[in-house]
Amino acid sequence: MPQYLEELEDFTGLRVIGSRFSRDTFRIRDFLAKNRVMFTWLDLENHQQVDMLLRQLQISEADTPVVAYRTQWILKNPTTTELVERLGIKKPIQETLYDLAVVGADQWQYSLFISI
């Protein structure tokens, strides 16, 4: 495994390597965020060491996004099902819904609040 994956030994989350313009990268990042899985994203276009890391892993840009867990495993463009199985997620985290009452706001303040 490349040394770059080993450098942050105290970080226990995942690393997602992919383009910010990729639908698959967005899908993976969105899935991990919604399921509250810690991860670090390395952008193909902006991160300085991504090219060297992909060469060391013998992965082309066409094989991205890549999900890596420390130096233990690497998945090339995994499906959501593959991520669920690898991470051991049994069921999605349930979010609690709340009723909301806005008191004392005019139309502009209310529309601004809703758009945020």
Secondary structure, DSSP 8 states (H G I E B T S, - for coil): --HHHHS-TT--SEEEEE-TT-HHHHHHHHHHHHTT--EEEEETTT-TTHHHHHHHHT--GGG--EEEETTTEEEES--HHHHHHHHT--S------------S--HHHHHHHHH-
